[in-house]
Amino acid sequence: MKKSTTTFLKHPTKDTSNRSANPPVIRASTILFDTMQELYRHERKIKNHQKISHYSYGRYGSSTTIELENILKELEKAYHVFLTGTGFGGVALALMSLCRPGDEILVSDNVYGPTKEISEKLLKEFNINAIFYNPDSFEDLKNKVSKKTKMILVENPGSNTFEFQDLSKIVKLAKKKRIYTFLDNTWGTPLYLKPLTIGFDMSFSSATKYFSGHSDAMGGSLAVNKKVFKQIMFFYRLSGYRMSADEAYLIIRGLRTLDTRLNQHYQNTKIVINFLKKQKKISEILYPYKPSSKNYKLWKKYYSGASGLLSIVIKSKKKSSVIKFVNSLELFGIGYSWGGFESLAILQELRSKNKDEYLKGRKYFRFDKDEYIVRLHIGLEDPQDLINDLRNSLRYIK
């Protein structure tokens, strides 16, 4: 029977042995086999990418992580899904598996801070050169491609500033030049965008965010096509980047309500934006909500929905008043990450005073010296309560 994604997420896996609606949590280092021949056969099955219910050693994962791999493999339409212990582990896995000394990688300037740091600092120590391109200019990306370019690393939309890129153009360029492509799809999730079906080689999501949805688990998901599978599997088996069974179980639990939660995040966000766009102290809302904008058109071209993460640009003569605005919010927690049930707010420092401050440095994004970016995650609370909270705190901005 053919099932919709909504139905699939509700019925992906059960524990038939114990008659439980949820899969068992299998924690194991040693995996036992009846004979050496069985062990050899199983190793061959893993090597040949055949269907398995367990690995041959705990460093590669357990039956619980395989259940999660299979759910995400279907959701992503992927050849295989690699699970890592943290979200960022998935980014590191892709880079360390495929990049070698002498290579260049082209990185969108608006990527997540640690992605910029590993590209700019750590890879440099391995003689791998990271070149950052303007996410608003396909021509800039095109002009920076060289014979040494190994990978194009994209985050869509951009971290904190939410620029959308024309993804098919990037894929077409990369295929022509035989360059690997990686897309950080954490904002949209494979529910709203399936990068591998567009032609990307790798689709990454931080499972810590919307997959989990409850702010109590960490993990990463790297979905790949057949072309890059063997190289990534080689490094994955050696590196120990695996996810624990307990984290996998929590993320499976979260995925069952992914569609319901994301839709509510989106509905709440639209209501909150309708309030924010009328506030004089907010000069811009960084989110695809204006049909006439370039970002909206590119979002509409590729995505079937949107999530609850956005930024607002606040105009103020005093940074301290922007901090007071954030501090005075009652329903918006102050903290890193996002994608859980609760609303969050954080002032994002994108101006670099020191070249070593990787998160703050943006080469291409421009905003006035009296403008500040506050990132908001719109949670699952009553949106009217969130609006009242924002209204009350906006009065502190001077």
Secondary structure, DSSP 8 states (H G I E B T S, - for coil): ----HHHHHHSS--BTTTTBSS------SB---SSHHHHHHHHHHHHTT---SS-SBGGG--HHHHHHHHHHHHHHT-SEEEEESSHHHHHHHHHHHH--TT-EEEEETTS-HHHHHIIIIIHHHTT-EEEEE-TT-HHHHHHH--TTEEEEEEESS-TTT-----HHHHHHHHHHHT-EEEEE-TTTHHHH--HHHHT-SEEEEETTTTTT-SSS---EEEEE-HHHHHHHHHHHHHHT----HHHHHHHHHHHTTHHHHHHHHHHHHHHHHHHHTT-TTEEEEESS--TTSHHHHHHHHH-S---SEEEEEEE-S-HHHHHHHHHH-SSEE--S---SSSEEEEEE----SSTT-TTT--SS----TTEEEEEEE--SS-HHHHHHHHHHHHTT--
